[in-house]
Amino acid sequence: MQKRFDQRFFDVSEADWADMPIKNWLEIIKNKLGDEIGMDTLPKLIQENRPLIIKFGIDPTAANIHIGHTVPMMLVKAFLKKGHEIHIIIGDFTARIGDPSGRSTERKALTDEDIMNNLKTYKQQIGMFIDLNKVDICFNSTWINKLTPAELFGFLQLVSLTQASQRKDFKSRMENGSTVSLAEVCYGPLMGIDSFALKADIEIGGIDQLLNFMQCRDIMEKKGLKPEIALMTPILEGTSNDGRKMSKSFGNAISVLESDDEKFGKFMSIKDELILPYFKCFAFINDSDLAELEAFVKEDPNEAKKQLATFFIGMQHHDMKAGEASRVAFERKFSTRELNDEDFKKIKLVEGETLFSLLCKSGLGITNSEIRRIFKQSGVKTIDKKKTFRLEDIAVPGDVRIGKRIFVRIVA
């Protein structure tokens, strides 16, 4: 009988965790971590028998998020399901600067209008994974804007320029002749102000936040507070299997808002070595699950990928039927190779326009650079694969396959 890890992990995700033993819960937390500072003090905090104050910050620097952004949200959800106090910090103030972590160039400054427009979709997307009715959502401008210059500089004095400038990303930029603004140097201390304002017990984020979290802890301690525990999740590798992190700019991301069928296909495109790390990022796994899951992935990686995609889509919709429907559609199109009319994106022909130009304007859910790359790799073909299209070919009525998963019907 086929093992159903997708159903098992979905049931855990949707269950009430009130009676889950602390030992099992701590295993779930541990299996989600890429790094940590102070994790050894968490059992003692739990013994205080109170809701812990959990901080999770997001800067609304873009309108849409990809599944890589949801990885720390899964850890937030694990604390929420055990009744802890979640504070989601919308970095409307810090978004004007932009997190410099891992950046090779300075971020473009965002306007208030940019930030508010991005925020409109952020809550909808976060709400797919975290019950926003059970968390506190606040803006860090609420307390930062109230600081007098003397108070603000009092915080900034707690972090030395020598310490801030030792960041690898800053040093690389300066060595390459790129600028580092004073505002970017202040990003970590501003996060520390957030932690101080909340009196956070724990902060959650990606592993790229390590230096920022160290500054948060430093500021809290120098202000007479117990430094927060920093729990960091791994950075998700993208779907192009070249080792780069998931990013829309690299064309290797799975967007939260794209169609379920497209998400399913992209999950199926990851290399086998990423199946277990992806499961650990999105599912709630204790130690006994982990050994069994590792064996299953090694034994049948194709089935494991299908279950990974089924689980994620089901978990996102809080309905396993959504994931199962995507699996059925995928297997129909790519296993039995049966295409229905609804599998095609309909595009109106424009006389004399190249197929490349027409596809770029058609909202296929991939970037223009990704479409160009698929053309150059001979990946744009007729459905029967008998003809391959080039970038300069003029569009004509008919059915076209773009890459492995996108089907287009051009109509006159």
C-alpha positions as CSV (number, residue, x, y, z in Angstrom):
1,M,0.0,0.0,0.0
2,Q,1.3,3.4,-1.0
3,K,2.5,5.6,1.9
4,R,0.7,8.9,2.0
5,F,3.0,11.4,3.5
6,D,1.1,14.2,1.8
7,Q,-2.1,13.3,3.7
8,R,-0.2,12.7,6.9
9,F,1.5,16.1,6.9
10,F,-1.7,17.8,5.9
11,D,-3.5,16.3,8.8
12,V,-0.8,17.5,11.2
13,S,-0.9,21.0,9.7
14,E,-4.7,21.3,10.2
15,A,-4.8,19.6,13.6
16,D,-5.3,21.2,17.0
17,W,-1.9,21.1,18.7
18,A,-3.0,21.9,22.2
19,D,-2.3,18.4,23.5
20,M,0.9,17.8,21.5
21,P,3.7,16.8,23.8
22,I,6.4,19.5,24.1
23,K,9.1,17.0,23.1
24,N,7.4,16.4,19.8
25,W,6.8,20.1,19.3
26,L,10.4,20.9,19.9
27,E,11.4,18.2,17.4
28,I,9.2,20.0,14.8
29,I,10.9,23.3,15.6
30,K,14.4,21.8,15.4
31,N,13.7,20.2,12.0
32,K,12.8,23.5,10.5
33,L,16.0,25.4,11.5
34,G,18.9,26.3,9.3
35,D,20.6,28.1,12.2
36,E,19.8,29.5,15.7
37,I,21.1,31.6,18.5
38,G,19.9,30.8,22.0
39,M,17.8,27.7,21.1
40,D,19.1,25.9,24.2
41,T,17.3,28.4,26.4
42,L,13.9,27.7,24.8
43,P,12.9,24.8,27.1
44,K,13.5,27.0,30.1
45,L,11.3,29.8,28.6
46,I,8.6,27.3,28.0
47,Q,8.7,26.3,31.6
48,E,7.6,29.9,32.5
49,N,4.1,28.7,31.4
50,R,3.2,31.8,29.5
51,P,2.6,32.7,25.9
52,L,6.0,33.6,24.4
53,I,6.3,36.9,22.4
54,I,7.2,35.9,18.9
55,K,8.4,38.5,16.4
56,F,8.3,38.0,12.6
57,G,9.1,40.9,10.4
58,I,8.3,41.5,6.7
59,D,9.2,44.4,4.5
60,P,6.6,44.9,1.7
61,T,9.2,45.4,-1.0
62,A,7.2,43.7,-3.8
63,A,3.5,43.0,-4.6
64,N,3.7,39.2,-4.7
65,I,5.6,36.6,-2.6
66,H,7.0,33.2,-3.7
67,I,7.0,30.0,-1.6
68,G,10.5,30.8,-0.4
69,H,9.1,33.6,1.6
70,T,6.7,31.2,3.3
71,V,9.4,29.1,4.8
72,P,9.8,31.1,8.0
73,M,6.0,31.5,8.1
74,M,5.7,27.8,8.7
75,L,7.9,28.2,11.8
76,V,5.7,31.1,12.9
77,K,2.6,28.8,12.4
78,A,4.3,26.2,14.6
79,F,4.4,28.6,17.5
80,L,0.9,30.0,16.8
81,K,-0.5,26.5,16.9
82,K,0.9,26.0,20.4
83,G,-0.8,29.2,21.7
84,H,2.1,31.7,21.6
85,E,1.7,35.4,21.0
86,I,2.6,36.3,17.4
87,H,3.5,39.8,16.3
88,I,3.9,40.2,12.5
89,I,5.8,43.4,12.0
90,I,5.1,45.1,8.6
91,G,8.3,47.1,8.0
92,D,6.7,50.1,6.4
93,F,9.5,52.3,7.8
94,T,12.4,49.9,7.1
95,A,11.0,49.1,3.6
96,R,12.0,52.6,2.7
97,I,15.6,51.5,3.2
98,G,15.4,47.9,2.1
99,D,17.1,44.9,3.9
100,P,20.7,44.9,2.6
101,S,21.3,41.2,3.5
102,G,22.9,39.4,0.6
103,R,22.5,42.4,-1.7
104,S,25.2,43.2,-4.2
105,T,23.7,46.6,-4.9
106,E,21.7,49.2,-3.0
107,R,17.9,48.6,-3.2
108,K,15.8,51.2,-5.0
109,A,14.1,53.5,-2.5
110,L,10.3,52.8,-2.1
111,T,7.7,55.5,-1.9
112,D,4.8,55.4,0.6
113,E,2.5,54.6,-2.3
114,D,4.7,51.6,-3.4
115,I,4.7,50.2,0.1
116,M,0.9,50.5,0.6
117,N,0.2,49.0,-2.9
118,N,2.4,46.0,-2.1
119,L,0.8,45.6,1.3
120,K,-2.6,45.1,-0.3
121,T,-1.7,41.7,-1.5
122,Y,0.7,40.8,1.3
123,K,-2.0,40.2,3.9
124,Q,-4.0,38.1,1.5
125,Q,-1.0,35.9,0.7
126,I,0.3,35.6,4.3
127,G,-3.3,34.8,5.4
128,M,-3.1,31.6,3.3
129,F,-0.6,30.2,5.7
130,I,-1.1,32.0,9.0
131,D,-4.5,32.7,10.6
132,L,-4.3,36.5,10.7
133,N,-7.3,36.6,13.1
134,K,-5.0,35.1,15.8
135,V,-2.0,37.4,15.4
136,D,-1.1,41.0,16.0
137,I,-0.2,42.9,12.8
138,C,1.6,46.1,13.4
139,F,3.7,48.7,11.5
140,N,7.2,49.5,12.7
141,S,6.6,53.2,11.8
142,T,4.2,53.2,14.8
143,W,7.1,53.4,17.3
144,I,10.0,54.5,15.1
145,N,8.2,57.7,14.0
146,K,7.6,58.6,17.7
147,L,11.3,58.6,18.6
148,T,13.0,61.9,19.1
149,P,16.3,62.4,17.4
150,A,18.0,62.0,20.7
151,E,16.2,58.7,21.3
152,L,17.0,57.4,17.9
153,F,20.7,58.2,18.1
154,G,20.7,56.6,21.5
155,F,19.8,53.3,19.9
156,L,22.2,53.8,17.0
157,Q,25.1,54.4,19.4
158,L,24.7,50.9,20.7
159,V,26.1,49.4,17.5
160,S,29.5,50.4,16.4
161,L,30.3,51.3,12.7
162,T,33.2,48.8,12.9
163,Q,30.7,46.0,13.8
164,A,28.2,47.1,11.1
165,S,30.7,47.4,8.4
166,Q,32.1,43.9,8.9
167,R,29.1,42.5,7.1
168,K,30.3,40.4,4.2
169,D,27.7,41.9,1.8
170,F,28.8,45.4,2.7
171,K,32.5,44.6,2.4
172,S,31.9,42.9,-1.0
173,R,30.0,45.9,-2.3
174,M,32.7,48.4,-1.2
175,E,35.5,46.3,-2.7
176,N,33.6,46.2,-6.0
177,G,33.2,50.0,-6.0
178,S,29.4,49.9,-5.1
179,T,28.1,52.3,-2.5
180,V,26.7,51.4,0.9
181,S,24.4,54.1,2.3
182,L,24.3,55.1,5.9
183,A,20.6,54.2,5.9
184,E,21.5,50.6,5.0
185,V,24.0,50.5,7.9
186,C,21.2,51.4,10.2
187,Y,18.9,48.7,9.0
188,G,19.9,46.1,11.7
189,P,19.7,48.7,14.6
190,L,16.2,49.7,13.4
191,M,15.2,46.0,13.6
192,G,16.6,46.1,17.1
193,I,14.3,48.9,18.0
194,D,11.4,46.7,16.9
195,S,12.6,43.9,19.1
196,F,13.0,46.3,22.0
197,A,9.5,47.8,21.5
198,L,7.9,44.3,21.6
199,K,10.2,42.9,24.3
200,A,10.4,39.8,22.0
201,D,11.3,36.4,23.4
202,I,11.9,34.9,20.0
203,E,12.5,36.3,16.5
204,I,11.9,34.2,13.4
205,G,13.4,34.8,9.9
206,G,15.6,33.4,7.2
207,I,19.2,32.4,7.8
208,D,20.2,35.5,5.8
209,Q,19.0,37.6,8.7
210,L,21.8,36.3,11.1
211,L,23.7,39.6,11.3
212,N,20.6,41.6,11.7
213,F,19.4,39.3,14.5
214,M,22.8,39.6,16.2
215,Q,22.4,43.3,16.3
216,C,18.8,43.0,17.7
217,R,20.1,40.8,20.5
218,D,22.9,43.2,21.2
219,I,20.6,46.2,21.4
220,M,18.2,44.4,23.7
221,E,20.9,43.3,26.1
222,K,22.4,46.8,26.2
223,K,19.0,48.2,26.9
224,G,18.6,45.9,29.9
225,L,16.4,43.2,28.3
226,K,17.0,39.5,27.9
227,P,18.2,39.0,24.3
228,E,15.7,37.4,22.0
229,I,16.2,33.8,20.8
230,A,16.9,33.9,17.0
231,L,15.5,31.0,15.0
232,M,16.4,31.0,11.3
233,T,15.1,28.9,8.5
234,P,17.1,27.7,5.5
235,I,17.0,29.8,2.2
236,L,15.0,27.8,-0.3
237,E,16.9,26.8,-3.5
238,G,15.0,27.7,-6.7
239,T,13.6,25.4,-9.3
240,S,16.3,25.9,-11.9
241,N,18.6,23.4,-10.1
242,D,21.7,25.6,-10.4
243,G,22.1,26.1,-6.7
244,R,20.8,29.7,-6.6
245,K,18.2,30.8,-4.1
246,M,14.6,31.1,-5.1
247,S,14.1,34.6,-6.6
248,K,11.7,36.0,-9.2
249,S,14.6,37.9,-10.7
250,F,16.4,34.5,-11.4
251,G,13.2,33.1,-13.0
252,N,13.3,30.1,-10.6
253,A,10.5,30.9,-8.2
254,I,7.1,29.4,-7.5
255,S,4.7,32.3,-6.9
256,V,2.1,31.9,-4.2
257,L,-0.6,33.4,-6.4
258,E,0.1,31.4,-9.6
259,S,-2.3,28.6,-10.6
260,D,-2.2,25.4,-8.7
261,D,-1.4,23.4,-11.8
262,E,1.6,25.7,-12.6
263,K,2.8,25.3,-9.0
264,F,2.5,21.5,-9.2
265,G,4.5,21.4,-12.4
266,K,7.3,23.6,-10.9
267,F,7.5,21.3,-7.8
268,M,7.9,18.4,-10.2
269,S,10.8,20.1,-11.9
270,I,13.1,20.3,-8.8
271,K,16.0,17.9,-8.6
272,D,15.7,14.9,-6.4
273,E,18.2,16.3,-3.8
274,L,15.7,19.1,-3.0
275,I,12.7,16.9,-2.2
276,L,13.6,16.3,1.5
277,P,14.7,19.9,2.2
278,Y,11.5,21.2,0.6
279,F,9.4,18.8,2.8
280,K,11.3,20.0,5.9
281,C,10.6,23.6,5.0
282,F,6.9,23.2,4.5
283,A,5.7,20.2,6.5
284,F,5.7,19.7,10.3
285,I,8.1,16.8,10.8
286,N,9.2,15.2,14.0
287,D,12.2,12.8,14.3
288,S,10.3,9.6,13.8
289,D,8.7,11.0,10.6
290,L,12.1,12.1,9.3
291,A,13.8,8.7,9.1
292,E,10.8,7.2,7.3
293,L,10.5,10.2,5.0
294,E,14.1,10.0,4.0
295,A,13.8,6.3,3.0
296,F,10.6,7.0,1.0
297,V,12.2,9.9,-0.9
298,K,15.3,7.7,-1.7
299,E,13.1,4.8,-2.8
300,D,10.6,6.6,-5.0
301,P,11.6,10.3,-5.7
302,N,9.0,10.8,-8.4
303,E,6.1,9.8,-6.1
304,A,7.7,11.8,-3.3
305,K,7.7,14.9,-5.5
306,K,4.1,14.4,-6.4
307,Q,3.2,14.1,-2.7
308,L,5.2,17.2,-1.9
309,A,3.3,19.2,-4.5
310,T,0.0,17.7,-3.4
311,F,0.7,18.5,0.2
312,F,1.8,22.1,-0.4
313,I,-1.2,23.0,-2.5
314,G,-3.6,21.3,-0.1
315,M,-2.0,23.0,2.8
316,Q,-2.2,26.4,1.1
317,H,-5.9,26.0,0.5
318,H,-6.6,24.1,3.7
319,D,-8.3,21.5,1.5
320,M,-6.5,18.4,0.4
321,K,-8.9,18.0,-2.5
322,A,-7.2,21.0,-4.2
323,G,-3.8,19.3,-4.1
324,E,-5.3,16.0,-5.3
325,A,-7.0,17.8,-8.2
326,S,-3.7,19.3,-9.3
327,R,-2.1,15.9,-9.2
328,V,-4.8,14.4,-11.3
329,A,-4.5,17.2,-13.9
330,F,-0.7,16.8,-14.0
331,E,-0.8,13.1,-14.5
332,R,-3.5,13.5,-17.2
333,K,-1.3,16.0,-19.1
334,F,2.1,14.5,-18.7
335,S,1.6,10.8,-18.0
336,T,-1.3,9.9,-20.2
337,R,-0.8,13.0,-22.4
338,E,-4.4,13.9,-22.6
339,L,-4.9,17.7,-23.1
340,N,-8.3,19.3,-22.6
341,D,-9.4,22.7,-23.9
342,E,-9.0,24.3,-20.5
343,D,-5.3,23.3,-20.4
344,F,-4.6,25.9,-23.0
345,K,-4.1,29.6,-22.4
346,K,-6.0,31.4,-25.2
347,I,-4.2,34.2,-26.9
348,K,-5.6,36.5,-29.6
349,L,-3.4,36.6,-32.7
350,V,-1.9,40.0,-33.7
351,E,-1.0,40.0,-37.4
352,G,2.7,40.4,-38.1
353,E,3.8,40.1,-34.4
354,T,6.4,37.6,-33.5
355,L,5.4,34.7,-31.3
356,F,8.0,35.8,-28.7
357,S,6.5,39.3,-28.5
358,L,2.9,37.9,-28.3
359,L,3.8,35.5,-25.5
360,C,5.6,38.2,-23.5
361,K,2.3,40.2,-23.5
362,S,0.1,37.3,-22.6
363,G,0.4,36.9,-18.8
364,L,1.8,33.4,-18.8
365,G,3.1,33.7,-15.2
366,I,6.8,33.7,-16.2
367,T,9.2,36.6,-16.9
368,N,10.1,37.8,-20.4
369,S,13.7,36.8,-19.8
370,E,12.5,33.2,-18.9
371,I,10.4,33.1,-22.2
372,R,13.5,34.2,-24.1
373,R,15.6,31.6,-22.4
374,I,13.1,28.8,-23.3
375,F,13.2,30.0,-27.0
376,K,17.0,29.9,-27.0
377,Q,17.0,26.4,-25.6
378,S,14.6,25.2,-28.3
379,G,11.8,24.8,-25.8
380,V,9.0,26.4,-27.8
381,K,7.4,23.8,-30.0
382,T,4.2,22.6,-31.6
383,I,2.3,20.1,-29.3
384,D,3.5,17.2,-31.4
385,K,7.1,18.6,-31.1
386,K,7.6,18.4,-34.9
387,K,8.3,22.1,-35.2
388,T,10.5,24.3,-33.0
389,F,9.9,28.0,-33.0
390,R,12.6,30.7,-33.1
391,L,12.6,34.2,-31.5
392,E,12.0,35.8,-34.8
393,D,9.2,33.6,-36.1
394,I,5.9,35.4,-36.8
395,A,2.9,34.1,-34.7
396,V,0.3,32.0,-36.5
397,P,-2.9,30.3,-35.3
398,G,-2.3,27.0,-33.6
399,D,-1.3,25.2,-30.4
400,V,2.1,25.8,-28.9
401,R,4.0,24.3,-26.0
402,I,6.3,26.6,-24.0
403,G,8.8,24.5,-22.0
404,K,7.4,21.5,-20.3
405,R,4.2,22.8,-18.7
406,I,2.7,25.8,-20.5
407,F,0.2,25.2,-23.3
408,V,-1.0,28.1,-25.5
409,R,-3.7,28.3,-28.2
410,I,-3.3,31.2,-30.6
411,V,-6.6,32.1,-32.2
412,A,-7.2,34.3,-35.1
